[in-house]
Structure formats: structure tokens, C-alpha cells
Amino acid sequence: MYKLHTIVALVVFLAFVAFGQQQHQDFSGTWKLNVAETQFGVMSAQKVRVDVIKQTGDVIDVVTKFTSDAGDETLTRRFKANGEVVNHQGPRDIKSVGSWEGDSLVFTNTYRYQDQDVLAKTTWTLSPDHHRLFVNTHTIHPEVGPDQKLVFDRQN
């Protein structure tokens, strides 16, 4: 009988631990940029942009396809929302650290621009019905700004 009580207590404890962990938003899906509602800031306006996001735990893979005045481009990036630094190589090397702030996913990005350090904070938030993704970026640099506010509509 003692063993049975111990097993039941252990099962109940593990259930509380499993359900007590905070569940984060899942940003997975195909997202099309709503150009009419987006504020591009200093970034060149994109005519068409689709982001395909696959989130597994704290790992977020993003494939971005867009068309701008410079032509078509595809970017593939991986982010982590566990405080680990992720390096993105490209025309501008960016170090990104992701973490959860409530239901929002926040990335602190650092890079060099015109021989100066730039700090950009990007926040991903879903609308209450999960049909819209808002990606807001606040950049701290005298020549980079104003803030950028991207609005995406869920496609699937």
C-alpha cells in the first residue's frame, strides 16, 4: 500500500510540474506581409513578403521570401528563444538573443553600422485570434530609425 501511495504522489507531482510550465505562443505558420498596414521605417518598402515560420520549442526557423525594388530574395534564419546568442552571417553580421516576455518573443540584436554599434530590439506578438503577427523593431542609433512596424496576415 505504501508503494501505491508513493507512486500516486509521484505521478501527481510530475503532472503539476508538466502543467505548471509556462506555455509560450507558437508563431508557426505562413505569414504574408500586409504592405498597406506596415510602417517600414528606413527599410526599403517590400512589394511582397512571405515568412514561413517553424517553431519547435525555443527554436524558431524562418524562411523569408520577398520582392523589393532590388529584386527577389530568400533568407533562411534560425533564432533561439532561450537566451543563447545566435550569429547571423550576411551583408551585416548580426548577433541575436531571444527570450520570452509574457506572450511576446523578444530579440535583442546587435550589429555594426558605419563603424558604430547598433542595438535593435524586435518584438513578435500575435493578435488574440492568432491571425495576425506584429513584428516591431526599435533601433538605437542616431542614423537608423524610425521604428519599424511590420504586420503579417496568417495564410494557413
C-alpha positions in Angstrom: 0.0 0.0 0.0 2.9 2.3 0.8 4.3 1.8 -2.7 1.0 2.7 -4.3 0.7 6.0 -2.4 4.3 6.8 -3.3 3.6 6.1 -7.0 0.4 8.1 -7.0 2.1 11.1 -5.2 4.9 10.9 -7.8 2.5 10.9 -10.7 0.6 13.9 -9.2 3.8 15.8 -8.6 5.0 15.2 -12.2 1.7 16.3 -13.6 1.9 19.6 -11.7 5.4 20.1 -12.9 4.4 19.4 -16.5 1.3 21.6 -16.5 3.0 24.3 -14.3 5.5 25.1 -17.0 4.6 28.2 -19.0 3.3 27.5 -22.4 4.6 30.1 -25.0 2.9 31.3 -28.1 3.5 29.3 -31.3 4.4 31.5 -34.2 4.5 28.6 -36.7 2.7 29.2 -40.0 2.9 31.0 -43.3 2.6 34.8 -42.9 2.1 37.3 -45.7 3.2 40.9 -45.1 0.3 43.3 -45.1 2.0 46.1 -47.0 -0.8 48.6 -46.5 -0.6 48.4 -42.7 3.1 48.1 -42.4 5.4 51.0 -41.4 8.7 50.3 -43.0 10.8 52.9 -41.3 14.1 53.4 -43.2 13.9 49.9 -44.7 13.0 49.9 -48.4 9.4 49.0 -48.9 8.9 45.4 -49.9 6.2 44.8 -52.5 5.6 41.2 -51.5 6.9 39.2 -48.5 6.0 35.8 -47.1 7.6 34.4 -44.0 7.3 30.6 -43.2 7.9 30.1 -39.5 8.5 26.7 -38.0 8.8 26.7 -34.2 9.9 23.7 -32.2 10.2 24.6 -28.5 12.5 27.6 -28.3 14.0 27.1 -31.8 12.4 29.2 -34.5 13.3 28.6 -38.2 12.2 31.4 -40.6 12.3 31.3 -44.4 11.6 34.8 -45.8 10.8 35.3 -49.5 10.4 38.9 -50.6 10.3 41.2 -53.6 11.6 44.8 -53.4 12.9 47.3 -55.9 16.3 45.4 -55.7 14.6 42.2 -56.9 13.6 38.8 -55.3 15.4 37.4 -52.4 15.2 34.5 -50.0 16.6 34.5 -46.4 16.8 31.5 -44.1 17.4 32.2 -40.4 17.3 30.3 -37.1 16.5 32.0 -33.8 16.5 30.7 -30.3 14.3 32.0 -27.5 16.4 30.6 -24.6 18.9 33.4 -24.1 21.5 31.8 -26.3 23.4 34.1 -28.8 22.8 33.2 -32.4 25.1 34.7 -35.1 23.5 35.6 -38.5 26.1 36.0 -41.2 25.3 38.1 -44.3 25.8 41.6 -45.6 25.6 42.6 -42.0 26.7 40.2 -39.2 24.1 40.3 -36.5 24.1 38.7 -33.1 20.7 37.9 -31.8 19.5 36.9 -28.4 15.9 35.8 -28.0 13.8 35.4 -24.9 10.1 35.4 -23.8 8.4 38.4 -22.2 5.0 37.1 -21.4 3.3 36.1 -24.6 5.8 38.1 -26.7 9.0 36.8 -28.2 11.8 39.5 -27.9 15.0 39.5 -29.8 17.9 41.8 -28.9 20.1 42.3 -32.0 23.5 43.9 -32.2 25.5 44.8 -35.3 27.9 47.4 -36.7 26.7 50.2 -39.0 29.1 52.9 -40.2 31.7 51.8 -37.6 29.2 52.2 -34.8 27.4 49.6 -32.6 23.7 49.4 -33.2 21.2 47.9 -30.8 17.8 46.8 -32.1 15.0 45.3 -30.1 12.5 43.3 -32.1 9.2 42.1 -30.5 7.0 39.4 -32.1 3.3 39.5 -30.9 0.3 37.6 -32.1 -3.2 39.1 -32.2 -5.7 37.5 -29.8 -7.2 35.4 -32.6 -3.7 34.4 -33.8 -4.5 35.6 -37.4 -2.0 38.5 -37.3 1.6 38.7 -36.4 3.1 42.0 -35.4 6.9 42.4 -35.6 8.0 45.7 -34.1 11.6 46.9 -34.1 13.1 49.7 -32.1 16.6 50.7 -33.1 19.0 52.7 -31.1 21.4 54.6 -33.4 21.4 58.2 -34.5 21.1 57.4 -38.2 18.9 54.3 -38.1 15.2 54.9 -37.4 12.3 55.5 -37.0 10.8 52.3 -35.6 9.7 49.6 -38.0 6.2 48.0 -37.5 5.5 45.0 -39.7 2.0 43.5 -39.9 1.6 39.9 -41.2 -1.6 38.0 -42.0 -1.8 34.3 -41.4 -2.1 32.3 -44.6 -2.8 28.9 -43.2 
